[in-house]
Amino acid sequence: MQSRSQRVWALTMSNNLPPKNNRQLAFTVANFAQATNLSLVSIDSRGDIEFVNPSACKLFGYTQSEMIGQPIMIIIPERMRGAHMAGLQRAAGGQAPHLGGRPVEVSALKKDGTEFPIEITVSVWNGKQGFCAGAVITDISDRRERESKLLRLASQDTLTGLSNRHRFSTILTECVATGSAASIILLDLDGFKEVNDTHGHLVGDSLLQAVGVRLPYLLGRNAEIARIGGDEFAVLLPGVNDPLEAHAQAQAILEAFRKPFDVGGHVLEIGTSIGIALAPIHGEDTEELIASADFALYRAKTGGGNIIRLYDASMRSETAARRELRDELFRALRGGELELFYQPQVDLMDKQTVGLEALLRWHHPQRGLLAPGAFLPALEQSALALEIGWWTLDQAAARAAALQAQGYDIKVSVNLFPGQMRAPNLVHKVANALQRHSLKPDRLELEVTETIALANDDQSFEAMTALRELGVGIAFDDFGTGYASLSSLQRYPLTTLKIDRGFVQNINDNTSGIAITRALIGLSHEMGLKTIAEGIETEEQERALIELGCPYGQGYRYGKPLPFGTIVDLLAETTRPRKSRLIASGSRKIRR
């Protein structure tokens, strides 16, 4: 439908105005044509320009005299002139123009030969000289640029310039639809979080950009490369579904990451974990193929990182089983099926109980009583692990408070999940547990493995320092099994060192194990830390530890984990009148 201005202009140009309004409307339209930013052009039956306004002259780069009388073809690109002339001839012959009154987007030509996009609305009428046509023209270059930018934003990762997840999925879908062979490679950067934590997010972003440059250079033009989120990248290799060829490309990526990245003066060494899926072998649609590659990537990451894994069906069934187990654990937490059992810790000299370590158990309705090894691995990377960790903290604090109320001088240690150690509300949660159960801060000790602590070194140090300021103790659990240096004992505000059972089991047969255990005990003693040896099962192990100067121990030699009520009854029977000093700990560790 024509606008009012278009109708008025058309009437004016056709000289078909009502007599009494002729002069008034002609004057109005003339002023409008001179002032408007719309470009107005009209042609006669021969296709020659008979009117242009100043806006049109400015748009096309001509003066008015250079345009009047010239064929309209001077503003039409050569490739479009044939179609234009055919349409003009049809309209002049009496046929209704196909585009009459409707805005359309086409290309136009400036005086200097530059093409640019316009929106044009055409009107036709019969004047004194016969057929005439006029057009309202708008330059839409800015609009096209905005649309192009929006299109790029919709398909391009703004940080690296690579395709984004949406664009990658679209290309993969097109590839799958044709039934073509292809390989999908997903890679996740090993150690990227540490780069962010140590050097800041600006350096982390620069590293991602450097990866975005290295991958296309390595893989060439045939590969479609995308950043699909965080530090995860995806590669599509069209026409490749030979596992050996796909693995060779993945191996080239792995080797390329062995060369450090020089980013802003920082030399950064990171690795990558890689998962591969082949189309159509490992999936018949986009979602299934990406999921298969993701299963393989997960297996590579859990395998220690810096390795390649090709998808196989067992990965999907294993993941489904883990998901089902997590669902069961969620119901178990809500249904009261989880319980903390307690194992005695003793003074190795007089065999008196000096502590209790709480160990998580699951009363499974079909499988019976389960130790942590049967279910804790399913909690990795799960939010449920954090919820169970807070529950364990609260339960251990409650039991310690109960013993405190009975007059026992106790210290409670709770072994933290990795997610708890990273949680910003850790100190708040601990403080709340102390307040809720009226437990003195010096009666609580938090256990962390050295691996968990050192994986988030600065963050762990800050959290431990805040907890020590709160008044609770900090224990290094399973010390010697990770990659901590002895200087870590000096850096962290520790109160207790727990020697891993692996050193204890072969202490009588392993000379180097004895030397390490002696060094740990001596260092712990010099630093004023309490030392507890775990996993003592035989008299010979006990005797060796006593000779090495270890004051405390725990293991099957002194008792198996038991429900809290049973442990309290045993304490009442065996504890000396002065009451035992107790160390209760909530732990997620795997025990037999």
NUDREN-832990 format. One line per 3 residues: their letters; for each residue x, z, y of C-alpha. Coordinates in nm, 2 decimals. Each point is the difference from the previous one (the first is absolute). Layout:
% residues N
A) X Z Y ~ ...
This chain:
% residues 592
MQS) 0.00 0.00 0.00 ~ 0.13 -0.09 0.35 ~ 0.07 0.27 0.25
RSQ) -0.17 -0.01 0.34 ~ 0.31 -0.12 0.18 ~ 0.05 -0.28 -0.26
RVW) -0.37 -0.11 0.05 ~ 0.03 0.00 0.38 ~ 0.33 -0.19 -0.01
ALT) -0.15 -0.26 -0.24 ~ -0.30 -0.04 0.23 ~ 0.22 -0.04 0.31
MSN) 0.22 -0.26 -0.16 ~ -0.30 -0.19 -0.13 ~ -0.17 -0.01 0.35
NLP) -0.32 0.10 -0.17 ~ -0.06 0.31 0.22 ~ -0.35 0.06 0.13
PKN) -0.01 -0.15 0.36 ~ -0.07 0.33 0.19 ~ 0.29 0.18 -0.18
NRQ) 0.24 -0.29 -0.01 ~ 0.22 0.09 0.30 ~ -0.01 0.37 -0.06
LAF) 0.09 -0.02 -0.37 ~ 0.26 -0.27 0.07 ~ 0.17 0.22 0.25
TVA) -0.01 0.30 -0.23 ~ 0.14 -0.19 -0.30 ~ 0.27 -0.15 0.22
NFA) 0.11 0.34 0.11 ~ -0.02 0.13 -0.36 ~ 0.21 -0.29 -0.13
QAT) 0.27 0.07 0.27 ~ 0.01 0.38 -0.06 ~ -0.04 0.04 -0.37
NLS) 0.29 0.06 -0.24 ~ -0.19 -0.22 -0.25 ~ 0.14 -0.35 -0.02
LVS) -0.27 -0.26 0.06 ~ 0.04 -0.37 -0.10 ~ -0.26 -0.28 -0.01
IDS) 0.04 -0.36 -0.12 ~ -0.21 -0.32 0.03 ~ -0.12 -0.24 -0.27
RGD) 0.34 -0.16 -0.02 ~ 0.17 0.33 -0.07 ~ 0.17 0.01 0.34
IEF) 0.03 0.33 0.19 ~ -0.24 0.00 0.30 ~ 0.03 0.37 0.09
VNP) 0.24 0.29 -0.04 ~ 0.01 0.33 0.18 ~ 0.32 0.18 0.12
SAC) 0.01 0.22 -0.31 ~ 0.01 -0.30 -0.23 ~ 0.28 -0.16 0.21
KLF) 0.21 0.31 -0.02 ~ -0.07 0.04 -0.38 ~ 0.12 -0.35 -0.08
GYT) 0.28 -0.03 0.26 ~ -0.15 -0.29 0.20 ~ -0.12 -0.04 0.35
QSE) -0.36 -0.10 0.05 ~ 0.10 -0.36 0.10 ~ 0.21 -0.03 -0.31
MIG) -0.30 0.08 -0.22 ~ -0.30 -0.17 0.17 ~ -0.05 -0.35 -0.15
QPI) 0.24 0.06 -0.29 ~ -0.12 -0.02 -0.36 ~ -0.08 0.34 -0.15
MII) 0.26 -0.08 -0.26 ~ 0.27 0.13 0.23 ~ -0.09 0.35 -0.09
IPE) -0.06 -0.07 -0.37 ~ 0.28 0.01 -0.26 ~ 0.07 -0.34 -0.15
RMR) -0.09 0.10 -0.35 ~ -0.35 0.10 0.11 ~ -0.08 -0.30 0.22
GAH) -0.16 -0.21 -0.27 ~ -0.25 0.27 -0.10 ~ -0.08 0.07 0.36
MAG) -0.07 -0.37 0.08 ~ -0.22 -0.03 -0.30 ~ -0.20 0.30 0.11
LQR) -0.03 -0.12 0.35 ~ -0.13 -0.34 -0.11 ~ -0.26 0.16 -0.22
AAG) -0.12 0.22 0.29 ~ -0.01 -0.30 0.23 ~ -0.21 -0.19 -0.25
GQA) -0.27 0.27 0.01 ~ 0.10 0.23 -0.29 ~ 0.00 0.37 0.07
PHL) 0.36 0.13 0.02 ~ 0.10 0.21 -0.30 ~ 0.17 0.26 0.23
GGR) -0.24 -0.01 0.29 ~ -0.06 0.34 0.16 ~ 0.21 0.18 -0.25
PVE) 0.35 0.14 0.08 ~ 0.28 -0.13 -0.22 ~ 0.37 0.06 -0.02
VSA) 0.22 -0.31 0.02 ~ 0.35 -0.10 0.13 ~ 0.05 -0.15 0.34
LKK) 0.29 -0.18 0.17 ~ 0.17 0.09 0.33 ~ 0.17 -0.25 0.23
DGT) 0.34 0.11 -0.13 ~ -0.10 -0.08 -0.36 ~ -0.05 0.36 -0.10
EFP) -0.29 0.07 -0.24 ~ -0.20 0.32 0.03 ~ -0.33 0.14 -0.14
IEI) -0.32 -0.02 0.20 ~ -0.36 0.09 -0.05 ~ -0.23 -0.28 0.12
TVS) -0.38 -0.02 0.04 ~ -0.13 -0.35 0.04 ~ -0.32 -0.11 0.18
VWN) -0.14 -0.36 0.02 ~ -0.27 -0.16 0.23 ~ -0.11 -0.33 0.14
GKQ) 0.09 -0.06 0.36 ~ -0.05 -0.29 0.24 ~ 0.29 -0.19 -0.18
GFC) -0.13 0.09 -0.35 ~ 0.16 0.23 -0.25 ~ 0.22 0.29 0.14
AGA) 0.16 0.30 -0.16 ~ 0.15 0.32 0.14 ~ 0.20 0.29 -0.14
VIT) 0.07 0.36 0.08 ~ 0.36 0.07 -0.12 ~ 0.18 0.33 -0.04
DIS) 0.36 0.05 -0.09 ~ 0.01 0.23 -0.31 ~ 0.38 0.02 -0.04
DRR) 0.00 0.37 0.06 ~ -0.28 0.05 -0.25 ~ 0.18 -0.20 -0.26
ERE) 0.31 0.21 0.06 ~ -0.19 0.32 -0.04 ~ -0.16 -0.13 -0.32
SKL) 0.33 -0.11 -0.13 ~ 0.15 0.34 0.07 ~ -0.29 0.18 -0.17
LRL) 0.04 -0.23 -0.30 ~ 0.37 0.09 -0.01 ~ -0.08 0.37 0.03
ASQ) -0.25 -0.04 -0.29 ~ 0.26 -0.16 -0.23 ~ 0.34 0.12 0.12
DTL) 0.17 0.33 -0.02 ~ 0.08 0.09 0.37 ~ 0.32 0.19 -0.08
TGL) 0.19 -0.24 -0.23 ~ -0.17 -0.34 0.08 ~ -0.07 -0.04 -0.37
SNR) -0.35 -0.06 -0.15 ~ -0.21 0.31 -0.03 ~ -0.20 0.12 -0.30
HRF) -0.31 -0.21 0.10 ~ 0.19 -0.32 0.04 ~ 0.19 0.06 -0.33
STI) -0.32 0.06 -0.19 ~ -0.15 -0.31 0.15 ~ 0.29 -0.22 -0.11
LTE) 0.01 0.16 -0.34 ~ -0.38 -0.06 -0.04 ~ 0.05 -0.37 0.09
CVA) 0.28 -0.02 -0.26 ~ -0.20 0.17 -0.27 ~ -0.31 -0.22 0.07
TGS) 0.20 -0.32 -0.09 ~ 0.12 0.16 -0.32 ~ 0.36 -0.04 0.10
AAS) 0.28 0.21 -0.15 ~ 0.15 0.26 0.23 ~ 0.20 0.32 0.01
IIL) -0.07 0.31 0.21 ~ 0.28 0.23 0.08 ~ -0.08 0.34 0.17
LDL) 0.29 0.21 0.14 ~ 0.01 0.34 0.15 ~ 0.30 0.13 0.19
DGF) 0.19 0.29 -0.16 ~ 0.11 0.25 0.25 ~ -0.20 -0.13 0.30
KEV) -0.16 0.34 0.07 ~ 0.34 0.16 0.03 ~ 0.10 -0.27 0.25
NDT) -0.31 0.09 0.21 ~ 0.05 0.37 -0.03 ~ 0.37 -0.02 0.08
HGH) 0.02 -0.27 0.27 ~ -0.35 -0.02 0.13 ~ -0.28 -0.26 -0.02
LVG) 0.16 -0.24 0.24 ~ 0.29 -0.04 -0.24 ~ -0.24 -0.02 -0.29
DSL) -0.19 -0.28 0.17 ~ 0.32 -0.19 0.07 ~ 0.09 0.04 -0.36
LQA) -0.33 -0.16 -0.11 ~ 0.06 -0.28 0.24 ~ 0.35 -0.06 -0.15
VGV) -0.16 -0.01 -0.35 ~ -0.25 -0.25 0.14 ~ 0.29 -0.22 0.10
RLP) 0.21 0.04 -0.32 ~ -0.28 -0.08 -0.25 ~ -0.09 -0.34 0.14
YLL) 0.36 -0.10 0.04 ~ 0.06 0.10 -0.36 ~ -0.31 -0.16 -0.16
GRN) -0.04 -0.32 0.20 ~ -0.30 -0.19 0.13 ~ -0.20 -0.03 -0.33
AEI) -0.05 0.38 -0.02 ~ -0.29 0.16 0.19 ~ 0.12 0.34 0.12
ARI) -0.22 0.27 0.15 ~ 0.02 0.36 0.11 ~ -0.31 0.16 -0.15
GGD) 0.04 0.35 0.13 ~ 0.25 0.27 0.09 ~ 0.33 -0.08 -0.17
EFA) -0.17 -0.23 -0.27 ~ 0.06 -0.38 -0.01 ~ -0.15 -0.27 -0.21
VLL) 0.14 -0.34 -0.11 ~ -0.20 -0.29 -0.14 ~ 0.20 -0.26 -0.19
PGV) -0.23 -0.30 -0.05 ~ 0.05 -0.20 -0.32 ~ 0.21 0.27 -0.17
NDP) -0.14 0.19 -0.30 ~ 0.31 0.00 -0.22 ~ 0.09 0.37 -0.03
LEA) 0.37 -0.07 -0.01 ~ -0.01 -0.21 0.32 ~ -0.22 0.27 0.17
HAQ) 0.24 0.27 -0.11 ~ 0.30 -0.20 0.13 ~ -0.17 -0.02 0.34
AQA) -0.07 0.38 -0.01 ~ 0.36 0.07 -0.10 ~ 0.12 -0.20 0.30
ILE) -0.21 0.22 0.22 ~ 0.14 0.31 -0.17 ~ 0.35 -0.12 0.05
AFR) -0.07 -0.09 0.37 ~ -0.10 0.36 0.06 ~ 0.34 0.12 -0.12
KPF) 0.14 -0.12 0.33 ~ -0.05 0.26 0.27 ~ -0.22 -0.07 0.30
DVG) 0.17 0.03 0.34 ~ -0.28 0.12 0.23 ~ 0.07 0.11 0.36
GHV) 0.34 0.13 -0.09 ~ -0.12 0.17 -0.32 ~ 0.12 -0.12 -0.33
LEI) -0.29 0.06 -0.23 ~ 0.02 -0.02 -0.38 ~ -0.34 -0.03 -0.17
GTS) -0.11 -0.14 -0.33 ~ -0.33 -0.15 -0.12 ~ -0.23 0.04 -0.30
IGI) -0.16 -0.32 -0.12 ~ -0.31 -0.09 -0.20 ~ -0.08 -0.35 -0.13
ALA) -0.33 -0.16 -0.12 ~ -0.05 -0.36 -0.12 ~ -0.30 -0.22 0.07
PIH) -0.22 -0.07 -0.19 ~ 0.15 0.21 -0.29 ~ -0.04 0.34 0.17
GED) -0.32 -0.07 0.19 ~ -0.26 -0.26 0.07 ~ -0.08 0.10 0.35
TEE) 0.18 0.13 0.31 ~ -0.10 0.36 -0.04 ~ 0.10 0.02 -0.37
LIA) 0.34 -0.17 0.07 ~ 0.09 0.23 0.28 ~ -0.11 0.31 -0.20
SAD) 0.22 -0.12 -0.29 ~ 0.30 -0.04 0.22 ~ -0.07 0.35 0.15
FAL) -0.01 0.16 -0.34 ~ 0.34 -0.15 -0.07 ~ 0.13 0.12 0.34
YRA) -0.13 0.35 -0.08 ~ 0.19 0.00 -0.33 ~ 0.31 -0.12 0.18
KTG) -0.03 0.29 0.26 ~ -0.06 0.27 -0.26 ~ 0.29 -0.14 -0.20
GGN) 0.24 0.11 0.27 ~ -0.02 -0.29 0.25 ~ 0.24 -0.29 0.06
IIR) -0.13 -0.17 -0.32 ~ -0.23 -0.29 -0.09 ~ -0.30 0.02 -0.23
LYD) -0.22 -0.28 -0.13 ~ -0.36 0.08 -0.06 ~ -0.13 0.06 -0.35
ASM) -0.35 0.12 -0.11 ~ 0.12 0.35 -0.10 ~ 0.06 0.07 0.37
RSE) -0.37 -0.04 0.08 ~ -0.12 0.21 -0.29 ~ 0.25 0.27 0.09
TAA) -0.11 0.01 0.36 ~ -0.36 0.01 -0.11 ~ 0.08 0.30 -0.23
RRE) 0.17 0.18 0.29 ~ -0.30 -0.07 0.23 ~ -0.24 0.14 -0.27
LRD) 0.22 0.31 -0.04 ~ 0.00 0.06 0.37 ~ -0.38 -0.02 0.00
ELF) 0.00 0.26 -0.28 ~ 0.23 0.22 0.20 ~ -0.22 -0.02 0.30
RAL) -0.29 0.12 -0.21 ~ 0.22 0.27 -0.16 ~ 0.10 0.14 0.34
RGG) -0.37 0.01 0.11 ~ -0.11 0.14 -0.34 ~ 0.25 0.29 -0.02
ELE) 0.19 -0.15 -0.30 ~ 0.35 0.06 0.16 ~ 0.17 0.33 -0.03
LFY) 0.34 0.16 0.07 ~ 0.18 0.15 -0.29 ~ 0.30 0.24 0.05
QPQ) 0.34 0.02 -0.17 ~ 0.21 0.31 0.04 ~ 0.33 0.00 0.19
VDL) 0.24 0.28 -0.10 ~ 0.31 0.19 0.10 ~ 0.25 -0.12 -0.26
MDK) 0.17 0.34 -0.02 ~ -0.30 0.23 -0.07 ~ -0.26 -0.26 -0.11
QTV) -0.25 0.14 0.25 ~ -0.25 -0.24 0.15 ~ 0.09 -0.08 0.36
GLE) -0.23 -0.29 0.06 ~ -0.26 -0.25 -0.12 ~ 0.00 -0.37 0.03
ALL) -0.34 -0.16 0.01 ~ -0.04 -0.32 -0.19 ~ -0.30 -0.24 0.03
RWH) -0.22 -0.05 -0.30 ~ -0.31 -0.21 -0.06 ~ -0.28 0.11 -0.23
HPQ) -0.10 -0.36 -0.09 ~ -0.35 0.00 -0.16 ~ 0.11 -0.25 -0.28
RGL) 0.37 0.03 -0.02 ~ 0.04 0.37 0.03 ~ 0.26 0.19 0.20
LAP) 0.24 -0.25 0.18 ~ 0.34 0.07 0.15 ~ 0.10 -0.17 0.32
GAF) 0.19 -0.28 -0.17 ~ -0.32 -0.14 -0.14 ~ -0.16 -0.06 0.34
LPA) 0.22 0.06 0.30 ~ 0.16 -0.35 -0.02 ~ -0.34 -0.15 0.07
LEQ) -0.01 0.17 0.33 ~ 0.30 -0.19 0.15 ~ -0.10 -0.17 0.33
SAL) -0.34 0.16 -0.02 ~ -0.18 0.21 0.27 ~ -0.13 0.22 -0.28
ALE) 0.35 0.13 -0.06 ~ -0.01 0.15 0.35 ~ -0.33 0.16 -0.06
IGW) 0.11 0.15 -0.33 ~ 0.32 0.12 0.17 ~ -0.20 0.19 0.26
WTL) -0.21 0.15 -0.27 ~ 0.31 0.11 -0.19 ~ 0.14 0.17 0.31
DQA) -0.32 0.18 0.06 ~ -0.04 0.12 -0.36 ~ 0.36 0.13 -0.02
AAR) -0.04 0.18 0.33 ~ -0.33 0.16 -0.12 ~ 0.17 0.12 -0.33
AAA) 0.30 0.14 0.19 ~ -0.24 0.18 0.24 ~ -0.17 0.15 -0.30
LQA) 0.33 0.13 -0.14 ~ 0.09 0.12 0.35 ~ -0.32 0.20 0.02
QGY) 0.09 0.17 -0.33 ~ 0.33 0.12 0.14 ~ 0.24 -0.26 -0.14
DIK) 0.28 -0.10 0.23 ~ -0.02 -0.38 -0.05 ~ 0.12 -0.33 0.14
VSV) -0.21 -0.31 -0.06 ~ 0.16 -0.34 -0.02 ~ -0.22 -0.32 0.00
NLF) 0.15 -0.33 -0.11 ~ -0.10 -0.27 0.25 ~ -0.11 -0.35 -0.08
PGQ) 0.19 -0.28 0.19 ~ -0.31 -0.07 0.21 ~ -0.02 0.37 0.11
MRA) 0.36 -0.01 0.12 ~ -0.08 -0.30 0.22 ~ -0.33 0.14 0.12
PNL) 0.00 0.08 0.38 ~ -0.24 0.30 -0.07 ~ 0.23 0.17 -0.27
VHK) 0.09 0.30 0.22 ~ -0.37 0.04 0.11 ~ -0.12 -0.01 -0.37
VAN) 0.26 0.26 -0.10 ~ -0.09 0.23 0.29 ~ -0.37 -0.03 -0.08
ALQ) 0.06 0.09 -0.36 ~ 0.20 0.31 0.10 ~ -0.28 0.11 0.24
RHS) -0.29 -0.08 -0.23 ~ 0.15 0.22 -0.28 ~ 0.16 0.26 0.22
LKP) 0.34 -0.08 -0.16 ~ 0.32 0.10 0.18 ~ 0.22 -0.30 0.09
DRL) 0.30 0.14 -0.17 ~ -0.20 0.00 -0.33 ~ -0.03 -0.38 0.00
ELE) 0.27 -0.25 -0.10 ~ -0.04 -0.37 -0.01 ~ 0.18 -0.21 -0.26
VTE) 0.11 -0.35 0.06 ~ 0.22 -0.22 -0.22 ~ 0.32 -0.13 0.17
TIA) -0.12 -0.36 -0.05 ~ -0.32 0.06 0.20 ~ 0.19 0.18 0.27
LAN) 0.27 -0.26 0.04 ~ -0.24 -0.29 -0.01 ~ -0.13 0.11 0.34
DDQ) 0.31 0.18 0.12 ~ -0.07 0.06 0.37 ~ -0.37 0.06 -0.05
SFE) 0.07 0.23 -0.29 ~ 0.25 0.20 0.20 ~ -0.24 0.04 0.29
AMT) -0.28 0.11 -0.23 ~ 0.22 0.25 -0.19 ~ 0.13 0.15 0.32
ALR) -0.35 0.05 0.13 ~ -0.11 0.16 -0.32 ~ 0.30 0.24 0.00
ELG) -0.09 0.09 0.36 ~ -0.34 0.08 -0.13 ~ 0.16 0.24 -0.24
VGI) -0.03 -0.17 -0.34 ~ 0.28 -0.08 -0.24 ~ 0.13 -0.34 -0.11
AFD) 0.13 -0.08 -0.35 ~ 0.18 -0.31 -0.13 ~ -0.15 -0.07 -0.34
DFG) 0.18 -0.19 -0.28 ~ 0.32 0.00 0.20 ~ 0.27 -0.24 -0.13
TGY) -0.23 -0.27 -0.13 ~ -0.03 -0.20 0.32 ~ 0.25 -0.13 0.25
ASL) 0.05 0.30 0.23 ~ 0.35 0.10 0.10 ~ 0.10 0.36 -0.01
SSL) 0.00 -0.01 0.38 ~ -0.38 -0.03 -0.02 ~ -0.01 0.37 -0.10
QRY) 0.16 0.08 0.33 ~ -0.21 -0.24 0.21 ~ -0.35 0.11 -0.12
PLT) -0.13 0.35 0.06 ~ -0.03 0.10 -0.37 ~ -0.06 0.34 -0.16
TLK) 0.01 -0.10 -0.37 ~ 0.19 -0.24 -0.22 ~ -0.15 -0.10 -0.34
IDR) 0.24 -0.15 -0.25 ~ -0.15 -0.28 -0.20 ~ -0.07 0.04 -0.37
GFV) 0.22 -0.30 -0.08 ~ 0.31 0.21 0.08 ~ -0.13 0.29 -0.21
QNI) -0.09 -0.18 -0.32 ~ 0.36 -0.12 -0.08 ~ 0.19 0.28 0.18
NDN) 0.18 0.10 -0.31 ~ 0.11 -0.35 -0.10 ~ 0.07 -0.17 0.33
TSG) 0.32 0.10 0.19 ~ -0.09 -0.19 0.31 ~ -0.35 0.15 0.00
IAI) 0.15 0.35 -0.01 ~ 0.23 -0.08 0.29 ~ -0.29 -0.13 0.21
TRA) -0.22 0.29 -0.09 ~ 0.28 0.25 0.09 ~ 0.05 -0.18 0.33
LIG) -0.37 0.01 0.09 ~ -0.04 0.37 -0.09 ~ 0.31 0.09 0.21
LSH) -0.10 -0.21 0.30 ~ -0.35 0.14 -0.01 ~ 0.13 0.35 -0.02
EMG) 0.24 -0.05 0.29 ~ -0.28 -0.14 0.22 ~ -0.23 0.29 -0.08
LKT) -0.25 -0.21 -0.20 ~ -0.19 0.13 -0.30 ~ 0.10 -0.20 -0.32
IAE) -0.25 -0.07 -0.28 ~ 0.10 -0.20 -0.31 ~ -0.29 -0.19 -0.16
GIE) -0.07 -0.09 -0.37 ~ 0.18 0.28 -0.18 ~ -0.10 -0.01 -0.37
TEE) 0.28 0.17 -0.20 ~ 0.21 0.31 0.01 ~ 0.32 -0.21 0.02
QER) -0.13 -0.17 0.32 ~ -0.09 0.34 0.14 ~ 0.34 0.14 -0.08
ALI) 0.18 -0.29 0.16 ~ -0.19 0.03 0.32 ~ 0.06 0.37 0.02
ELG) 0.37 -0.06 -0.04 ~ -0.02 -0.26 0.28 ~ -0.16 0.26 0.23
CPY) -0.36 -0.14 0.01 ~ -0.23 0.29 0.09 ~ -0.35 -0.14 -0.09
GQG) -0.15 -0.24 -0.25 ~ -0.32 -0.13 -0.16 ~ -0.09 -0.19 -0.31
YRY) -0.17 0.03 -0.34 ~ 0.24 0.28 -0.10 ~ -0.19 0.22 0.24
GKP) -0.35 -0.14 -0.04 ~ -0.22 -0.30 0.02 ~ -0.23 -0.08 0.29
LPF) -0.32 0.21 -0.02 ~ -0.32 0.04 0.20 ~ 0.03 0.24 0.29
GTI) -0.22 0.27 -0.15 ~ 0.21 0.01 -0.32 ~ 0.33 0.02 0.20
VDL) -0.14 0.29 0.21 ~ -0.09 0.19 -0.32 ~ 0.36 -0.06 -0.14
LAE) 0.15 0.12 0.33 ~ -0.20 0.32 -0.02 ~ 0.14 0.07 -0.34
TTR) 0.36 -0.10 0.06 ~ 0.08 0.07 0.36 ~ 0.19 0.31 0.09
PRK) -0.17 0.26 0.22 ~ 0.17 -0.13 0.32 ~ -0.20 -0.32 -0.04
SRL) 0.17 -0.33 -0.05 ~ 0.10 -0.24 0.28 ~ -0.19 -0.32 -0.06
IAS) 0.06 -0.36 0.10 ~ -0.32 -0.20 -0.06 ~ 0.04 -0.37 0.04
GSR) -0.25 -0.28 0.00 ~ 0.16 -0.30 -0.16 ~ -0.08 -0.35 -0.10
KIR) 0.31 -0.02 -0.23 ~ -0.02 -0.13 -0.35 ~ 0.03 0.27 -0.26
R) -0.04 0.01 -0.37
